[in-house]
Amino acid sequence: MEIRPLTETYAVAPQIDPEDMAAIKAAGYAMVIDNRPDGEIPPSHHTDVMAEAARAAGLTFVANPVIGGMLTQDNVTAQAKAVASAAGPVLAYCASGNRSSVVWALAHAGKLPVDDLIGLPARHGYSLDWLRPQLEALAKG
């Protein structure tokens, strides 16, 4: 498991395992957001399995599947609501962490500088430069 913090309260990760939940809790996270649709993964990592493992570890679990290339405003809104409701730091995961970074950036457009929304994920190898025009437009309202 590789946790990649974007901020003090939000981190992303490539696919995690159910067995990782106790370590995620021990690392100080309060919520796990699953941005991966079940159709991409084996049954051992489906939403219901991951949710049960998270709850058993004392974590809040939110499923917000983001289909590659088909991110919706509903995904952005759901991610923002989940993060706002979290009782502590959030770890979001998908296949690589990229989709979890993109949905975070879009959810924070207008709240953080565009350079941060692109630069913070870039520290972990996520190139969001292609999102700059959309982030700037959203920031202007």
Stockholm file with secondary structure:
# STOCKHOLM 1.0

chainA/1-141         MEIRPLTETYAVAPQIDPEDMAAIKAAGYAMVIDNRPDGEIPPSHHTDVMAEAARAAGLTFVANPVIGGMLTQDNVTAQAKAVASAAGPVLAYCASGNRSSVVWALAHAGKLPVDDLIGLPARHGYSLDWLRPQLEALAKG
#=GR chainA/1-141 SS CCCEESSSSEEEESCCCGGGHHHHHHTTCCEEEECCCGGGSCGGGSHHHHHHHHHHTTCEEEECCCCTTCCCHHHHHHHHHHHHHCSSCEEEECSSSHHHHHHHHHHTBTTBCHHHHHHHHHTTTCCCGGGHHHHHHHHHC
#=GC SS_cons         CCCEESSSSEEEESCCCGGGHHHHHHTTCCEEEECCCGGGSCGGGSHHHHHHHHHHTTCEEEECCCCTTCCCHHHHHHHHHHHHHCSSCEEEECSSSHHHHHHHHHHTBTTBCHHHHHHHHHTTTCCCGGGHHHHHHHHHC
//
